[in-house]
């Protein structure tokens, strides 16, 4: 009897995450090494080398993320319709790799915008199918852990990339363009690893035929109110969390040397990677919204410290809290999408969620850049803190109402 119970009990925890999810995490890691070698230096390259304003940086970053999100809705639906999530992921990662050589050749901010546009199109093509593929590979008992593992490996790449960029800046006498050129190689590794290292599970016959074009709004409404609540939560989150480019510019303003600016992304992503997988595993055992509340509180504190603190040490403290908030929230939001969306519309659900979040990121980043240009960095981070506080209060009130609704009358 004990043996039968043991066999019937599903394995849980990080050790039970399927090998394919780990491979997808490594793909994300190598692509993020490439991307962060560029992104950790891109804001200062735009402002210092190409003469862009902070407001233009906000527009470029926000528009790029919004483009990625708009693309995700179509790639998510297409992955549901075709049942070929890996193919779309390969196309997306391939486009991201092809965009990398443009950065070292750019001579105006508009060429950087073009490269960022292509890179984010690639992210949009791959993002929803990849997340849906993680959900396809992982059983429900380890769903939170699976998303946490992928996100954790992704962020290991996100802090390794800036470390490599810093080392190359020292070796290459501060030649930012040369650093950008070296970023091509890990992107190629990511594409090869995806092609040869990930096997897509077979979907049941006809399982993908139920998917509907994203313009059929009757189907979109049919996803259910629980999912739309998660979308609303993601929108508020992203108004409070604008582009990380402003963290790099804040560190430069505080006096950090240009060659050491990538340390900002290192600090943020080290904390992010340490927290993401354990938080994802914990979310399989407790209410995921508790972790979201903790993450919002960290984001509020980060914004306050970045707005009011003086010196490099206070900026890095705020950046560390920013990374803690990311680790506590990003995998949770993805898992909540899976929890609340029908299985046959999972890719579409990720597309819709990322569409709403990305458009909000565009608004938040533009607002952040305009406030910085007009009133300085304090206005930017204080506005972010205000949105974080509003989201925190709203989430607490929502949870209390839901608990009251479950009480017997």
PyMOL commands that set and color helices and strands:
alter all, ss='L'
color gray80, all
select helices_A, chain A and resi 2-8+14-16+19-49+54-82+85-105+109-137+140-171+176-182+184-197+207-210+217-221+225-240+245-253+258-260+263-283+288-308+311-340+343-375+377-406
alter helices_A, ss='H'
color red, helices_A
deselect
rebuild
show_as cartoon
